[in-house]
Amino acid sequence: MNFDLSEEQGLLRDLIEKFAGDRYDPVRRLAYVREPSGFDPAGWATLADMGVLAFPFGEELGGFGGGGVELITIMEAMGRAVAVEPLLPVVILGGGLLERAGTEEQKAEWLPRLISGEISAAFAHGEHSARFNQDRVTVRVMTNGGGGVILNGAKHVVLGGAFAQILLVSAVDASGNVALYLVRGDAEGLRRRDYRLSDGSVASDISFVHVRAEPMAGDMAAIAATLGDGRLAVCAELVGLMGMMFDATLDYVKTRQQFGQPIGHFQAIQHRMADNYARLELARSQLYRAAALDASDPAREAAIAGAKSYISANALSLGEDAVQLHGGIGTTEELMVGQAFKRVLMLTSLFGDSDWEQRRYLALTGRA
């Protein structure tokens, strides 16, 4: 298979690498994470000015019409930089669902503002009782006396919910059908509880008490497709994080001295680094295989589930080795390795951990 990027895709990767190279080191990254929203608004505005926020959207909406390869190219580069800008929750999940499931009026009103960086969108789907089951929805929708729609219930671990101007919420009607609704972030009756995840990013638990909402055009099919893109983006970011941690550890074992020589001269260390190199390359192959499948291919969902399972397990193993081989300092935030491993811990359990994704893969391929 040809894994080379096209000229345009290579330029996209170089754009992200230049952005990260100008802005990121361990100290500055921690400063960004400590912002109230978990990222630096100036960095987000820079990505908008560069056109990065437009990459997945159709050209008729002001985007670039990027597909799976463009998605993994950007997210792998973001992972290698351990970047904190919320492309996953705002652009891929929130924006992607708005493009798939929004009415023409909703897309015309909100997508240009999202692409410009003026507003953020968040996908509120997960619930406390559902854990990783994306089909379980208990938030209820009903009509009020004036013919409008109101929501009641709660959503759990809403990525980007703390700073989103619009929320895209899944809810079930009296007939038991799941549909999507747009809720403004300042709606009366909406309550947020914001908190930090293990990597320092901000998530929210959001409750809805007779909250006014606008019906959207999509259903569970749009939700499944958006979560598929989200899983693929997580896989790509994990591969980028794995590459960063491997390279940093390889440089370190070449210089850290023990018994009068670099520890990289010891055969046991060489074996572990060889194993981790194999993990990284096999993870990248799983990522490229999943990204190469067209969105309409019925095998795509299973390929992404398999990739998410394999990459999550191996990212954890490589990250644990990277931290251990750095010694005590590897557990601190003084090095980017320690910060990267915290991001790995969060991403590997997002949407489903390795065991859950393995079970999904087996079910989707008829092997369960």
C-alpha positions in Angstrom: 0.0 0.0 0.0 1.1 3.6 -0.7 1.1 5.5 2.6 2.7 8.7 1.1 0.7 11.9 1.5 -0.3 14.0 -1.5 1.3 17.4 -1.8 -1.8 19.1 -0.3 -1.9 16.7 2.6 1.8 17.1 3.3 1.3 20.9 3.4 -1.5 20.4 5.9 0.8 18.3 8.1 3.6 20.9 7.8 1.1 23.7 8.7 0.2 22.0 12.0 3.9 21.2 12.8 4.9 24.8 12.2 2.0 26.0 14.4 3.0 23.6 17.2 6.7 24.3 16.8 6.2 28.0 17.4 3.9 27.6 20.4 4.7 24.4 22.3 7.1 23.3 25.0 6.4 21.7 28.4 6.1 25.0 30.3 3.9 26.8 27.7 1.7 23.8 27.3 1.0 23.7 31.0 0.1 27.4 30.9 -2.4 26.7 28.1 -4.0 23.8 30.0 -4.5 26.0 33.1 -6.6 28.4 31.1 -10.3 28.3 32.2 -11.3 26.5 29.0 -8.2 24.2 29.0 -6.6 25.8 26.0 -5.3 29.2 24.8 -7.9 31.2 22.9 -5.2 32.9 20.9 -4.0 29.5 19.6 -7.5 28.6 18.6 -7.8 31.9 16.7 -4.6 31.2 15.0 -5.8 27.8 13.8 -9.0 29.5 12.5 -7.0 32.1 10.6 -4.9 29.3 9.1 -8.1 27.6 7.9 -7.6 24.4 9.9 -11.0 24.6 11.5 -12.6 24.3 8.0 -10.8 21.1 6.9 -13.6 18.5 7.3 -16.6 20.6 6.0 -18.0 20.7 2.5 -16.9 23.4 0.1 -20.4 24.7 -0.2 -20.3 25.4 3.6 -17.0 27.3 3.4 -14.8 24.2 4.2 -12.1 22.3 2.3 -14.0 19.0 1.9 -11.3 16.9 3.7 -11.8 13.2 4.3 -10.4 10.5 6.5 -6.8 10.9 5.4 -6.9 14.7 6.0 -8.5 14.0 9.4 -5.7 11.6 10.6 -3.0 13.8 9.1 -4.1 16.8 11.2 -4.8 14.8 14.4 -1.5 12.8 14.3 0.4 16.0 14.0 -1.6 17.5 16.9 -0.8 14.4 18.9 2.9 14.6 18.2 2.8 18.1 19.5 0.6 17.1 22.5 -1.5 20.1 21.5 -4.4 21.1 23.6 -6.6 23.0 21.0 -10.1 21.3 21.0 -10.3 20.1 17.4 -11.8 16.8 18.5 -14.8 18.1 20.5 -15.5 21.3 18.6 -14.7 20.5 14.9 -14.9 16.8 14.5 -17.7 16.0 17.0 -19.7 19.2 17.3 -19.1 20.6 13.8 -19.2 17.2 12.1 -22.6 16.4 13.7 -24.0 19.8 12.8 -23.0 19.3 9.2 -24.6 15.8 9.1 -27.7 16.4 11.1 -28.4 20.2 11.1 -31.2 21.7 9.2 -30.2 24.0 6.3 -31.1 27.0 8.5 -29.0 25.7 11.4 -26.0 25.0 9.2 -26.2 28.4 7.6 -26.4 30.1 11.0 -23.8 28.3 12.9 -21.2 26.6 10.7 -19.6 29.7 9.3 -19.2 31.1 12.8 -17.6 27.8 14.0 -15.2 27.7 11.0 -14.1 31.3 11.8 -13.5 30.4 15.5 -16.2 32.8 16.7 -18.3 30.0 18.4 -17.9 26.4 19.6 -20.2 23.5 19.4 -20.3 20.4 21.7 -21.9 17.0 21.2 -23.9 16.0 24.4 -24.6 12.3 24.0 -23.0 10.2 26.8 -25.0 9.4 29.9 -23.9 8.2 33.3 -25.8 4.9 33.1 -24.7 4.2 29.6 -20.9 4.0 30.1 -19.7 3.2 26.6 -23.0 2.2 25.1 -23.7 4.8 22.5 -27.2 3.5 21.9 -28.5 4.1 25.4 -30.3 7.5 25.6 -32.5 8.5 28.5 -32.9 12.3 28.1 -36.5 12.9 27.2 -38.1 15.3 24.8 -41.6 16.6 24.8 -43.6 19.4 23.4 -44.8 22.4 25.4 -48.1 24.1 25.2 -47.0 26.4 22.5 -45.8 23.7 20.2 -42.1 24.1 21.1 -39.7 21.4 22.2 -38.3 21.0 25.7 -35.7 18.6 27.1 -35.4 16.9 30.5 -32.5 14.8 31.7 -28.7 14.9 32.0 -25.6 14.3 29.9 -22.3 13.1 31.3 -18.7 14.0 30.3 -19.5 16.4 27.5 -16.2 17.4 25.9 -16.1 21.1 25.2 -19.4 21.6 27.0 -17.9 24.2 29.4 -17.3 26.8 26.6 -19.8 25.8 23.9 -22.3 28.3 22.6 -24.4 25.6 21.2 -25.0 22.0 22.3 -26.1 19.2 20.0 -28.1 16.9 22.3 -29.5 13.4 21.7 -32.9 12.7 23.3 -35.7 10.1 23.0 -39.3 11.0 22.3 -42.5 9.4 23.5 -42.3 6.8 20.7 -38.8 5.7 21.8 -37.1 7.2 18.8 -33.7 8.9 19.3 -33.3 12.3 17.6 -31.0 15.3 17.9 -31.8 18.8 19.2 -29.9 22.0 19.2 -29.7 23.9 22.5 -28.2 27.3 23.1 -25.5 27.4 25.8 -27.3 30.1 27.7 -30.7 28.5 27.6 -32.9 28.8 30.8 -32.9 25.6 32.8 -29.5 24.4 31.6 -27.0 23.7 34.3 -23.3 22.7 33.9 -20.8 21.2 36.3 -17.4 21.7 34.8 -14.3 19.7 35.8 -10.9 18.6 34.7 -10.1 15.3 33.1 -6.8 13.4 33.7 -5.0 15.4 30.9 -6.2 18.8 32.1 -8.9 19.3 29.5 -12.3 20.5 30.6 -15.5 18.5 30.4 -19.0 19.0 31.8 -21.9 17.2 33.2 -25.0 19.0 31.9 -28.6 18.8 33.2 -31.6 19.9 31.3 -34.8 21.0 33.2 -37.5 22.1 30.8 -34.9 23.5 28.4 -36.1 24.8 25.1 -34.5 23.1 22.1 -34.6 23.2 18.3 -35.2 19.9 16.4 -32.4 18.9 14.0 -32.7 16.7 10.9 -30.5 13.8 11.9 -30.9 10.6 14.0 -28.8 7.7 15.2 -27.2 7.2 11.8 -25.7 10.7 12.0 -24.6 10.0 15.6 -22.9 6.7 14.7 -21.1 8.3 11.7 -19.9 11.2 13.9 -18.7 8.9 16.6 -16.8 6.9 13.9 -14.9 10.0 12.9 -14.3 10.8 16.6 -12.8 7.3 17.1 -10.6 7.7 14.0 -9.4 11.1 15.3 -8.6 9.5 18.7 -6.6 6.8 16.9 -4.6 9.3 14.9 -3.9 11.5 18.0 -2.7 8.4 19.9 -0.3 7.4 17.1 1.1 11.0 17.2 1.5 10.7 21.0 3.2 7.3 20.6 5.6 8.7 18.1 6.5 11.7 20.3 7.0 9.5 23.4 9.1 6.9 21.5 11.4 9.5 20.0 11.8 11.3 23.3 12.6 8.0 25.0 15.1 6.9 22.3 17.0 10.2 22.7 17.0 9.8 26.5 18.3 6.2 26.6 21.2 7.3 24.3 22.3 9.9 26.9 21.3 8.7 30.4 24.4 7.1 32.0 24.5 4.1 34.2 27.5 1.9 35.1 29.6 4.2 33.0 27.7 3.9 29.7 24.4 5.0 28.2 21.5 2.7 29.2 20.7 2.3 25.6 23.7 0.1 25.3 22.1 -2.6 27.5 20.5 -5.4 25.6 17.3 -5.4 27.7 16.7 -1.7 26.9 17.3 -2.3 23.2 14.7 -5.1 23.2 12.1 -2.9 24.9 12.8 -0.1 22.4 12.5 -2.5 19.5 9.2 -3.8 20.9 7.9 -0.3 21.2 9.0 0.6 17.6 7.0 -2.4 16.4 4.0 -1.2 18.5 4.2 2.2 16.9 4.5 1.0 13.3 1.7 -1.6 13.7 -0.5 1.0 15.3 0.1 3.3 12.3 -0.8 0.5 9.9 -4.1 -0.1 11.7 -4.8 3.7 11.6 -4.0 3.9 7.8 -6.1 0.8 7.1 -9.2 2.3 8.8 -8.7 5.8 7.3 -8.4 4.3 3.8 -12.0 3.0 3.8 -14.7 5.2 2.4 -17.3 6.5 4.8 -19.9 4.5 2.8 -18.0 1.2 3.2 -19.8 -1.1 5.6 -16.5 -2.4 6.8 -15.3 1.0 8.0 -17.0 0.8 11.4 -15.4 -2.5 12.3 -12.0 -1.4 11.0 -12.2 1.7 13.2 -13.3 -0.4 16.2 -10.4 -2.8 15.7 -7.9 0.1 15.3 -9.1 1.8 18.4 -8.8 -1.4 20.4 -5.3 -2.2 19.1 -3.9 1.3 19.3 -5.3 2.0 22.7 -3.7 -1.1 24.2 -0.3 -0.4 22.6 -0.3 3.3 23.3 -0.7 2.5 27.0 2.1 -0.1 26.9 4.5 2.2 25.0 3.6 5.1 27.3 4.3 3.1 30.5 7.7 2.1 29.1 8.5 5.7 28.2 7.7 6.9 31.7 9.6 4.1 33.3 12.7 4.4 31.2 12.8 8.1 32.0 12.9 7.2 35.7 11.2 9.4 38.4 11.2 12.5 36.2 9.0 10.7 33.7 6.1 10.8 36.1 6.3 14.6 36.4 4.9 17.4 34.2 8.4 18.8 33.7 8.9 16.6 30.6 6.5 16.4 27.7 6.5 12.6 28.1 4.6 12.9 31.4 2.1 15.3 29.9 1.6 13.1 26.8 1.0 10.0 28.9 -1.8 11.8 30.8 -3.4 12.6 27.4 -3.0 8.9 26.4 -4.8 7.8 29.6 -7.8 10.0 28.7 -8.0 9.2 25.0 -7.7 5.4 25.4 -10.9 5.3 27.5 -12.8 7.8 25.4 -15.9 6.3 23.6 -14.7 2.9 24.8 -11.6 1.3 26.2 -9.6 -1.4 24.4 -11.7 -4.3 25.7 -14.9 -2.6 24.8 -13.7 -1.8 21.3 -12.5 -5.4 20.8 -16.0 -6.7 21.7 -17.5 -4.2 19.3 -15.1 -5.4 16.5 -16.0 -9.0 17.1 -19.7 -8.2 17.1 -19.4 -6.1 13.9 -17.5 -8.8 12.1 -19.8 -11.6 13.2 -17.2 -13.3 15.4 -18.8 -12.6 18.8 
